[in-house]
Amino acid sequence: MTATATKTGVDFGSPLVYGRPIHWGWPARHIAPQRFIWDVVVGSTDLVVDKYATEVDRVLGRVKGA
C-alpha cells in the first residue's frame, strides 16, 4: 500500500494489480468488495492525526515573525 499527500487529502494506492478490484469489488467477475483500505485508515486515524500535527508544528516553527 502507498499513501501520497495531496493538497486536498490523501491518495491511497497499491502496486498490486488486483488491489482496486478486491477493495471495490468487481461485479462482472462476482468479486464482492473487501474494504481493506478503510479498515487500515480507520484503525490508523490517531496515528495519522498525530503525525499531521507534528508536521504542522514543525513547519510553523520555521515561520519567521509569526
N, C-alpha and C positions, 0 to 999 in steps of 0.2 A: 504494500500500500504506500502511496505517496500523498502528501498534502502540500499544497502550494498556496501561500497567502496572496490574495488579490486585493485590489482597492476596496472591494465591497464584501469580501468574505473569504472563503476557503474553497479551493478546488481539490477534490479528492480523486485519486486515480489509482490504477493498478496496471502493472506491466503484464498481468495475466490476461491472456486472450479472452477467457470466458468470465473475467471478473464482473463486467457490467451485466451480461445476461443472467448470471447467477444472482447478483444483487437485485436487479429489477424484474427478473423473470423473463420468460420467452414463451408466450402462449402458443405460438406456432409449433414449438418443439415440446410442448407440455412440461415446461420447466416453471415451477412455482417460484415466486420471489423469495429470496433468503436475505433479508435486510441486515446483513452482517456489518455493513459500514455504519449504519445507525447505531447498532449495539456498541461498536467501538467509540463512536462520537459521544453517545450518552454516558458511557462509562468513563470517559476521559474529560468530561466538562470541567471539573475542578482543576485538573492539571493544566488544561488549555487556558483557563481564565488566569491562573497564577502566572504562567509563562507570559501571557499577554501583558499583564500588569507589570511584571518585572521589566519587560522590554520597553513599555511606555515610560516607566520611571527612568530607565537608562537613557532613552532619547531625550526626555525632558531635562535630565541632568546636564546635558550638553548644550542646552539653550542658554545663551548669554543675555543677561539683563532681564530675565523673566522673573 
